[in-house]
Amino acid sequence: MALKATLYKADLQIADMDRHVYGNHALTIARHPSETDERMMTRVLAYAVYAQEGIAFTRGLFDVDEPEVWVKDLTGEIRLWIDLGQPDEARIRRACSRADQVVVLCYSSGCEVWWKQIAGKLTRFANLTVLRLPAGTSQALATLAERNMRLQCLVQDSEIWINTDTASVAVKLRVLQSAS
């Protein structure tokens, strides 16, 4: 029998002073049986950092042809494609051809090795941004995971803070490649 997704609820308050984006988001997060707290909370971070009209979680691990988070406009065009982890060149190439902007948010301890192997192959993609989330930070975010969460995301002067009622995690994303 196939395992089903576990549903998580998050009340996410965003105050992005850099982009002047503010809002409350009631999120329902379907966590795939093979997904870790670290990956799920990295998805929530990506949602918070790139919050805008049309942003949504996708089927993610349930559908290999979709990213974890995307922004679609009213015509169905993909404006922003956000992948997590260490996707291969073929997946990144496909994403760059389908979306206006693509962000890869690499997390966990294997990022450095992955980046050394793939960096030279990605320079031709002008619409690609690659960010690295340090392993310690993604693990700290994982400790915030609960079935019902109240999260605040504050972005100011390129510093990101994810807070709960009892804990705070400072997030510093390192830019490995920036879209031109």
C-alpha positions as CSV (number, residue, x, y, z in Angstrom):
1,M,0.0,0.0,0.0
2,A,1.4,3.4,-1.0
3,L,2.2,5.8,1.8
4,K,0.3,9.1,1.8
5,A,1.5,12.6,2.4
6,T,1.4,14.1,5.9
7,L,-0.3,17.5,6.1
8,Y,1.4,20.3,8.0
9,K,-0.2,23.7,8.6
10,A,1.8,26.9,8.9
11,D,0.6,30.4,9.7
12,L,3.4,32.3,8.0
13,Q,3.8,36.1,8.6
14,I,6.2,37.7,6.2
15,A,7.8,41.2,6.6
16,D,10.3,41.6,3.7
17,M,11.6,45.2,4.2
18,D,13.9,44.9,1.3
19,R,11.2,44.2,-1.3
20,H,8.3,45.8,0.6
21,V,6.4,42.6,0.7
22,Y,4.2,42.0,3.8
23,G,1.5,39.5,4.4
24,N,0.0,36.6,6.3
25,H,-0.2,33.2,4.6
26,A,-2.1,30.2,5.8
27,L,-0.1,27.3,4.3
28,T,-1.0,23.7,3.9
29,I,2.1,21.7,3.3
30,A,1.9,18.2,1.9
31,R,5.0,16.4,3.2
32,H,6.0,13.4,1.0
33,P,6.7,10.2,3.0
34,S,10.4,10.4,1.9
35,E,10.8,14.1,2.7
36,T,12.7,15.2,5.8
37,D,11.9,18.1,8.1
38,E,15.0,19.8,6.7
39,R,13.7,19.7,3.1
40,M,10.2,20.7,4.1
41,M,11.4,23.7,6.1
42,T,13.7,24.7,3.2
43,R,10.6,24.7,1.0
44,V,8.9,27.0,3.5
45,L,12.0,29.3,3.5
46,A,11.9,29.5,-0.3
47,Y,8.2,30.4,-0.2
48,A,8.8,33.1,2.4
49,V,11.9,34.6,0.7
50,Y,10.2,34.7,-2.8
51,A,6.6,35.5,-1.6
52,Q,4.6,37.3,-4.2
53,E,1.3,37.1,-5.9
54,G,0.8,33.7,-7.6
55,I,3.4,31.8,-5.4
56,A,2.4,28.3,-4.6
57,F,3.8,24.9,-3.5
58,T,3.5,22.3,-6.2
59,R,3.3,18.5,-6.1
60,G,7.1,18.6,-5.7
61,L,8.4,15.1,-5.0
62,F,5.0,13.7,-6.2
63,D,5.6,15.1,-9.7
64,V,9.2,15.2,-11.2
65,D,8.1,17.7,-13.9
66,E,7.3,20.4,-11.3
67,P,9.5,22.4,-8.9
68,E,8.9,22.6,-5.2
69,V,7.7,26.2,-5.4
70,W,6.6,28.3,-8.4
71,V,5.0,31.5,-9.4
72,K,2.5,31.4,-12.3
73,D,0.8,34.3,-13.8
74,L,-2.9,34.4,-14.8
75,T,-2.1,33.0,-18.2
76,G,-0.4,29.9,-16.7
77,E,3.1,31.0,-17.7
78,I,5.8,30.1,-15.1
79,R,7.4,33.3,-13.9
80,L,9.5,31.7,-11.2
81,W,10.7,28.1,-10.7
82,I,12.3,27.2,-7.4
83,D,14.1,23.8,-7.1
84,L,15.7,22.5,-3.9
85,G,18.7,20.3,-3.4
86,Q,21.1,19.3,-6.1
87,P,19.3,18.9,-9.4
88,D,21.2,17.7,-12.4
89,E,22.0,19.8,-15.5
90,A,19.1,18.3,-17.6
91,R,16.5,19.3,-14.9
92,I,18.0,22.8,-14.6
93,R,18.1,23.2,-18.4
94,R,14.5,22.1,-18.7
95,A,13.5,24.6,-15.9
96,C,15.4,27.5,-17.6
97,S,13.5,26.9,-20.8
98,R,10.1,26.7,-19.1
99,A,10.3,29.6,-16.7
100,D,11.3,33.3,-16.8
101,Q,13.5,33.0,-13.7
102,V,14.9,29.9,-12.0
103,V,16.3,29.6,-8.5
104,V,18.1,26.5,-7.2
105,L,18.3,26.5,-3.4
106,C,21.0,24.0,-2.5
107,Y,21.0,22.8,1.1
108,S,22.8,20.1,3.2
109,S,26.4,19.0,3.3
110,G,26.8,17.9,-0.3
111,C,26.4,21.3,-1.8
112,E,30.1,22.1,-2.3
113,V,30.8,18.9,-4.1
114,W,27.7,19.3,-6.3
115,W,28.6,22.9,-7.1
116,K,32.2,22.0,-8.1
117,Q,30.9,19.4,-10.5
118,I,28.1,21.4,-12.2
119,A,29.1,25.1,-11.9
120,G,30.9,25.3,-15.3
121,K,27.8,23.8,-17.1
122,L,25.4,26.4,-15.7
123,T,27.0,29.7,-16.7
124,R,25.1,29.8,-20.0
125,F,21.7,30.1,-18.3
126,A,21.1,33.8,-17.9
127,N,17.9,33.3,-16.0
128,L,19.4,31.1,-13.3
129,T,20.2,31.9,-9.7
130,V,21.9,29.4,-7.5
131,L,21.9,29.9,-3.7
132,R,23.5,27.8,-1.0
133,L,21.9,27.4,2.4
134,P,24.5,26.2,4.9
135,A,23.9,22.7,6.3
136,G,23.8,24.0,9.9
137,T,21.1,26.5,9.0
138,S,18.9,24.0,7.2
139,Q,19.3,21.7,10.2
140,A,18.3,24.5,12.6
141,L,15.2,25.2,10.4
142,A,14.3,21.5,10.7
143,T,14.0,21.9,14.4
144,L,11.2,24.4,13.9
145,A,9.0,21.9,12.1
146,E,5.7,21.0,13.8
147,R,2.4,19.8,12.5
148,N,0.8,23.2,13.3
149,M,3.3,26.0,13.0
150,R,3.3,29.8,13.6
151,L,6.2,31.3,11.8
152,Q,7.4,34.8,11.2
153,C,9.9,35.6,8.4
154,L,11.7,39.0,8.6
155,V,14.0,40.1,5.8
156,Q,15.9,43.3,6.3
157,D,19.2,44.5,4.7
158,S,19.6,41.0,3.1
159,E,19.4,39.3,6.5
160,I,16.7,36.7,7.0
161,W,15.2,35.6,10.3
162,I,12.7,32.8,10.7
163,N,11.1,32.9,14.1
164,T,8.6,30.9,16.1
165,D,7.2,31.8,19.6
166,T,10.2,30.0,21.2
167,A,13.1,29.9,18.7
168,S,14.8,32.0,16.0
169,V,17.0,31.0,13.1
170,A,19.2,33.4,11.3
171,V,19.5,32.5,7.6
172,K,22.3,33.7,5.3
173,L,22.0,32.5,1.8
174,R,25.2,32.5,-0.2
175,V,24.9,33.4,-3.9
176,L,26.8,30.9,-6.0
177,Q,25.4,32.2,-9.4
178,S,23.2,35.2,-10.0
179,A,20.8,35.7,-12.9
180,S,21.9,38.4,-15.3
